[in-house]
């Protein structure tokens, strides 16, 4: 029997094959060398100053669209992609968001629903990190109910003309290409919008207290004129954006576990060294109860992520099952990170430690890609057959 490993108390590593572990190690090394030393500084300044250089480096390790086939993408499995998301988010949720939005939202939309010309034009550059993408669905007045979106695309001769505003768009200000969803006379359609198109602008949203090491923007579409070739030909209706969201949510199921892991490990290290009343705080029963509960939820969450990943690789994963994973793992990850914060006492609120950064980041993760309430309603509907959304 292998000795007990506090980092892997249930021996879950044995459930991954060598290739999966190799992907995990590559991403872990990249984060440790390239991002972790700087991320608290970026978070504090509320900027991602090297986002373009970082994107190229992420492209080099095959992180963008890694679970897609062809067009310069790595063609990795769902579990490999999940492990990569876990390691990115163990570093910072902003880094995982950059990767998720690029690969699972913008690239996936073009890969799944785009024309051959759109794929050839954008996917190889996006996979290489030379072109950053964003995904515009949410609007200032429209969030959980995106089918009510107000952004509109009208035909004008052979062209499309887009008007509207999108809000809270990750990567918006640094994107070369935006996948924008708009109402048309035919239903909701997706448009591939080069961000240098006249009438398009993407002012950055400031004063965020969460995901500060991530670019978040408004998209303004003011008579943006696009050729017929800009529309995604493969889908009409809400199935388009919702299919993409399912992909990104899957990454969050894994990623949130990474944030929780970092906080648990930080708290364990801290509690072993910090003494009060003449002994390490790790030795107090109340602290140990916290650690036991944190470890239970962390490793249950990891097993759930792996189960959903295996189903995704087998082609049997259902959207409701992704909702189980997103709701549970983000909720438990926040709880783990907040508990870790208490173990660090006052130091828990300092950026000298990663814990508070993860706590505040996860507030965004709880809300985006479907709020926890929306996933609760998805599961409620699946269980009862009754729709409680409206
Ligand atoms: P609302 O929909 O207004 O919801 C407010 C509250 O009401 C929530 O608690 C919600 O659960 C609850 N509520 C709403 N309807 C119901 C109901 N029927 N029953 C019960 N409760 C309900 N969007 C993009 O398109 N692209 C991006 O790249 C992107 N990146 C983001 C990055 C960050 C940092 C953040 C914070 C958000 C991002 N979003 C993005 C937007 C995100 O997807 C939305 O914020 C989310 O869908 C929720 O919408 P909302 O904020 O408008 O909240």
Boltz pocket constraint, residues with backbone or C-beta under 6 A from the ligand:
constraints:
  - pocket:
      binder: B
      contacts: [[A, 101], [A, 135], [A, 136], [A, 137], [A, 138], [A, 139], [A, 140], [A, 141], [A, 142], [A, 143], [A, 144], [A, 145], [A, 167], [A, 168], [A, 169], [A, 170], [A, 171], [A, 210], [A, 211], [A, 216], [A, 364], [A, 367], [A, 368], [A, 369], [A, 370], [A, 371], [A, 372], [A, 373], [A, 374], [A, 388], [A, 389], [A, 390]]
      max_distance: 6.0
